[in-house]
Amino acid sequence: MPSNEEKIIRESFVTLSLRKAFKWSRTKRVPSAIRSIKKYIKRHFKVEDHQITISQELNELLWCRGKKKAFRKIKIIVQQTDKQIIRVLSAK
């Protein structure tokens, strides 16, 4: 959760399709899904890679089925703070 100094200035709920991860080999599906999430955030929020933070809960959700069996779709919450840091959380 954000600390006392940081205010959330923008929050959006997004459903992402991760089907592009399935064009890679089986052992690279979850890492490519994470890259596609970051790519989407960079495009729509106009930030750099070092400003994006994926929550541990979302990371564990992506990896819970193993490296080979990524989800086809995922619902996430994207929060932008006043310090231009983007947090990506699981919507579940």
Residue, then its C-alpha position, 0 to 999 in steps of 0.5 A: m500500500p502507498s505510504n503516507e507521503e504518496k497520493i494515488i492520482r490515477e487508478s484504473f482496472v484493466t483486463l489484459s490478454l496475455r495470448k502473445a505469451f503463447k507464441w514463445s516456447r513453453t519455458k518462456r511464457v510467464p516471463s514474456a507475460i510479465r514483459s507484455i504487462k510492463k509494455y502495456i503500462k509503458r504505452h498507456f501511462k507513458v513511463e519508463d521501466h524503472q518506474i513500474t512496480i509489480s506487486q508480489e501478489l500479482n507475481e505469485l499469481l502469474w507464477c502459481r501454475g508454473k513457468k509453462k502454463a501462463f494465464r490467457k487473461i488477467k485482471i489487474i489494478v494500475q495505480q499511479t502515484d504523485k511521484q510517477i511510480i506505477r504499482v500493478l496489483s492483482a484485481k482478485 
